[in-house]
Amino acid sequence: MAAGGPSRSERKAAERVRRLREEQQRERLRQVSRILRKAVAERSAEEGRLLAESEDLVTELQGRSRRREGLKRRQEEVCDDPEELRRKVRELAGAVRNAKYLVVYTGAGISTAASIPDYRGPNGVWTLLQKGRSISAADLSEAEPTLTHMSIARLHEQKLVQHVVSQNCDGLHLRSGLPRTAISELHGNMYIEVLKKYPRLWCMTKPPSRRPKLYIVNLQWTPKDDWAALKLHGKCDDVMQLLMDELGLEIPPYSRWQDPIFTLATPLRAGEEGSHSRKSLCRSREDPPPGDRGAALSSAPVLGGWFGRGCAKRTKRRKIT
């Protein structure tokens, strides 16, 4: 033991005092919390004195309560009434027509109609995990492009949308017929993993007057709400249906015969049917290719490549000896 240092018994005594103070502080915090949950008229004079003597604890607990309420409000899904939503869609349609260069930024919400869960919604992955509930795995290969995916593909075809930036990895944008060169997948897709940084995506280095206008479609709060020129509270498919009607454009139906996932799929050989546990991908026999019911499928490669621009499967080079 160092000279002049506390003895073992003194250290134990100090530790007991520290733990006792912590327990007293926790008990006082519980008492103040119980009192604050009561209505002011129901509090006794003694409880009022305790609150007056515990201003710091009261401030801390009230701050916690405000933060909890704020988080709850952010998780709530809000829907505009039908007339208000139609008014906003008309404004959005005018912005689409007049835009010089329109970029669509998509997230998990556009794929929930394809039975792919989002993250922050009532049945989202993060929401269920926070509640201690189990989540079911979704087979992305069985999902099909939604009305929103098909609408965006048509808007690009009509040169109203110039580019799509997506956080999603389900590959449904490509399967909707959107060209590979017209989409930037920030995290890749189910066939290729990519991690990109995009510090200039929102043009935050520019002054507010020079930033592009932002239009948001979401049921919940988003961090960009305060910057948006317009926020539409509605489901993506509902908003896109109204928007396409307003623009006078027909939404193309999804067809497996035009889906690149089937063009790139390699048919199983004889005897390989029982060699896997996944559900086999196949075009529906009840949905033959339009205009040709008996012709063999084309083996031509999909332009742009499924694996991304500049990315392709390569064979190992042999070393020259």
N, C-alpha and C positions, 0 to 999 in steps of 0.2 A: 504494500500500500504506500502511495506517495505521501511524503511528509505534509502534514497540514490538511490532507484530504478527508472527506467524510467517511466515517466508518460504515461497515456493512449494515448495521442496525439503523444508522441514520439514513442511509439510502433507501432502505425498506420503508421507513417511516415516511419519508418524503414521497415515495411512490404511492403509499396508501392515501396520503393527503391529496395527491393529484387525482387519483381515481375517484375519491370521495367527492371532490369538487366537480369533476366531470359528470358524475351521476346526479349530483344536485342540479347542475345546469340542465341536463336532459329532462329531469323531472319538472323543473320550472318551465322548460320549453313546452312540455306536454300540457301543463296546467294552463299556460297562456293560450295554447292552441285550442284547448277545449272551451275556454272562455270566449275567444274570438268567434267560434262557431255559433254562439248564442246571439240572439237578438239583443240590442242595447237595453231594451226595456226589461229583459229577463235577467240581467246581470245584477248580482248583489253589490252592496257597498264595499264589501271586502274584496270582491273580484275586481271592482273598479280601481281600488287602491293598488292591487297587484299589477294591473295593466299600467297604471301611472308610474310604478316603480320599475317597470320592465320595458321602457320605451325602445331600447335597442332590439329586444326580442320581438316586440310588436312590429317594428319596421321590417325586420327580417322575414317574419311569417307572412306579412301582407305582400312583400315582394315576391315570395315564393308562390303565393296564391295567384297573383297577377300573371306570373309567368306560366303557371299551369293553365289558367283560363285562356291565355294567348295561344298556347300550343293546341288546346282543344278547338279553338275557333279556326286555327289554320288547318286542322284535320277535317273540319266539317265540309261536306259537299253542299254547295249552293247552286240552285238552278234559277235562271231568269224565267219570268213568266213568259208564255208563248209570244205575246204581242211585243214585249220588250226584246226578246231574242230575235224576232223577225226584223225589228228596227235596227238592231246592231248588225245583223247579217247584211242588210241593205247597205249600211255604211262600210262593212267589210268588202262587199262586192265592188263598191266604188273604188276602194283602195286597191283591190286586185286589178281592176281595169286600168287604173292610172299609174300603177307602179312601173318604174323604169327597170328595176331588177329585183324580182321577188324571190326570196329564199324562204323555204318552209323548214322549220325546225321541229322535229317530232320526238316524242317520248313514249313511255310505256302505255299511256292512256289510249293511244289509237289502236292498240292490239288487244284490249280487254274484250272487245266484241268477238275476237277469235279464240276466246277461252284461255288467253295467256294473262296471268295475273299481273297487276301493276305493283307498285311498291308502297305507296302511302295511302292508297284507298282503303275503304272499310274492310275489304278482304285482301288487301295487299300483302306482299311477302313480309315487309318490315312490320306492318301493323300486327299481323298474326304472331310473328316471333316475339314482339314486345308483350303480347298477351300470354305467351307461353304455349301457344297452340302450334300444332304441327302443320306443315305445308305440304301440299301434294305436288309432285313433279309433273310438269307439262311437257308433252312430246311436241316439240316445235315443228317437226316434220309433218305432223297431222293438221297443223293450223293452216288456214287459208287467208289470203288477203281480205281485208274488210272493205266496207263501202268507202271509208276514208282513204285507204291505200289506193283503191281503184280511181277515186276522184282526183287524187294528187297526180297519178299517172296521166289522166286525161288533161288536167290543167297544164302539165308539162308538154304534152303532145300539142296542145293549142298555143304553146309559147307564152302562156300567162305566168307560169312558174319556171324560173331559170335553173334553180338548183334546190336540192333537198339535203339537209343536214340532220342526221338521226343518231340518237343515243341507243336505239334498239339493236339487239343482236339476233332477232328472229328471222331476218332475211326476207320479210314479207314485202318490203318495198321493191326489191329486185324481182320477186315472184309476181308482182302486180304488172310487170312490164316496163317499169321505170328503167331507162338505160343505166348501165354501170357508170358511165361518165357523168351522169346527172345527180349522183348521190355521194355524199361523204359520210361514211359510217364511223363514228368517233371511236367505237369500241369493237369494230369489226362486226362479224356476224357468226352464226352457228357453224360456219365452215372455215372461217379464218379469224384469228384473234389479233386485234390491232389496238394499240393504246396511243392515242394522239393527244397532244396538248393544244388547246385552242384559246390562248390568251386574248386574241384579237377578234374573236367571234362576235362579241357584243359591241365592238368599237368604243370601248370605255376610255381609250386614250384621246378620243376626239371630244371637243366641247359638245354639250347637249344639243345645240342647234344643228350640228352636222352629223349627228348619229341617225341611222335609219329608223323609221317608225316601226314600232313593235306592236303587234296585235296578238293577243293571247286567248286561246280557247282552253279552259280548264274549269273543273268543278271546284277545285280547292285553291287555297292561297298559293302563290308562287313568289319567290324572291324578286322577280322582275315586275311585279304588279304596279309598283309606283312609277315605273318607266314607260308603261304601256300607253299607247294612244287610245286603245280600246281593249276592254276585257270582256269576253263572252263567257258566261257561266252556263255551260251546256255540254252534253255528250258530243264527242267528236262526230260520230255518224249523223246525229241529228243536225248539227251545224253544217256539215258538209253537204247534206241533202238539200237544205235550204239554200246554201250558197250556190250549188250547181243549178238549182231551179232559177235562182235570181240571175245567174249568168247565161241561162238558156242552153246549158250543156247537158248532154246525156251521160250518165255514168256507165262505163262499159262493164258488162258482167265478167266475173272471173271465170276463166276456162283453164282446166288442167292441161289441155292440149297446147296452150301457149305458155305454160309455166316452165321456166328453165330448169327447175329442180328435176323434172322428169326427162328433159332433154339430156342432162348431164349424168343421170343415173345409169349405172351399169346393170343390165339385166342379170339375174341369177342364172347360173348354169344348171344343167340337169344334175340333180342330186344334191344341190346346195340349199334347197328350201328349208331343211331342218338344221342348218348350221348356224342359226342366229336366233336371238330371243326378241328382236325388235319386229314391229309390224312392218310388213313389206310395203314399199311405196308402189302404187300402181294407178294408172289412169282408170277411171270408171268405164266399164264396158258399156254402160248405158249412155255414155257421153262421147260418141265417136268424133273424130276431127271434122270440123265443118267443111263440107264440099268434097270430102274424100273419105269414104267409109272403109275402103279396102286396102288403101295404099300403105306401104310400110312407113314407119316413122323416119323422119329425116335424121341423118347422123351429122349434119353440119354443125360446127361449133357455134356457141352463143357468142355474138360479138361483144367485146369488152371483157369477157371472162368472168366467171362467178367469183374467182378468188381475188378480184380487185385489179385495178390498173397497175401494171408492172409486177404483179404477183402471179405466179403460175407454178404448177407442180414441175419439178425438174428431176431428171435422173442423175445419179452420181456419175461424175466424170471419171473415166478410167485413167489411172496414172500411166504416163508414157515412160517406159523403161528403155 
